Amino acid sequence: MKYYSPSTLGFYANEIHSTMPEDVIEISQDKYLELLNEASKAGNEITLNSEGCPVVTERVATKEDKINRIKSEIIRVESSQARAVREAALGDAARLQAIEEEIVSLREKMHEL
């Protein structure tokens, strides 16, 4: 039999673990495989439903997650900015201006969080 522990967010099995947390919930092999497969997809996590059974849910983005996503977007846009600077030297100043405005907008969103 398999078990899931909400406190450790981990799976346990009798044949592997001699001790387990006190809050383990017994689950079938099929449920174990379902949870393992679905939770491994980006943006998912295992939580307990209203009956106290483990289920896969979409992870709620934290403030830190949102900031990190915006930072990644800024890096992407700044790479575009570097290309646009090179192009501006060749005559495409309008694209550079649009990219600089996008960077300012992203930085404002991050500071609003």
N, C-alpha and C positions, 0 to 999 in steps of 0.2 A: 504494500500500500504506500501511497505518497501522501505527503502533508505539505501544507503551506502555512507560513508564519507571517502574520501581518506586522509584527514588531520588527522582524529582521528582513522582511520582504524577500524571504528565501524559501526554497523547497527543501524537503527532507524525505528520507526513505529509511525504513527500519533496517534494511540490509546494509546501509552505509553509515548511518548515524546512531551511535549508542545513546546519545542524549539529544534532546530537542527542547526548544523553548516551550514554556507552559501554554502559549496561545496557539499552538499548531491546530490546523483544521484538516481533518482527513479528506482527501480527494481521490477520485478514481484515476487510473492510468490515463484514460481518455481525457478527463478534465485537465490533468497535469500537462499532457501534450498540447491540448488546446490553449491553455494559459501560456505555456512556454512559447508556442509559435506566435500567438497574437501579440503578446507583450513585447516580443523582440522587434516588432515593427516600430518604426520611428513614430514618436509622439504618443505611444501607448504605455499604460502602466496597470498594475494589478491593484485593485481596491476591493473592498467588501461591499456587497449589496445590502439592502435593508434586512435580509434574512441572515446576514453574517457570512455569506458564501463568497469566495473569491471570484471576481469577474474582471475582465479586461475593459478598461475605460480609456478614453482619450485624455491624455495628460493636459492639465490646465497650465498654461504658460504663466510662469512667475514674472515678476518685474525684472529679475536678473536675466531670464530667458529672452524677454522682449528687448532688453538693452543689448544683449549679445547678438541677437538677430539684426538689430539696427547697426551695430558696429560692423558686422559682416557685410551688410549692404553698403555701408560707407566705404569699406575697403574695396568692394567691387566697383563702386562709382568712382573712387579715386583712381583706380586703374584706368577707367574710361577717361578720366580727366587727363591723365598722363598722355594717353593716345591723342586726345583732343588738343593738348598743348602742341604736340608735334604737328598735328594737322593745321592748327591755327597759324603756325609758322608758315604753312603752305596756303593759308587763305580761308580757313573755316572757323572764324572767331565766334559765330553764332552758336555752334555746337558746344564750344568751350563754355560760353555763358550759361547755356541750359544745364550743363553738368554741374557747374559751380552753384547754381540755384538749387539743384537737387541735393547737393551735399549740405547746404545750409538748412534746407527743409528737414533732412534726416537728423541732423544734429539738434534741431529744435524739438523734434519728436522725442529724441532720447532724453533731453533735459526736462521735458514735460512729465516723464515717468517718475 
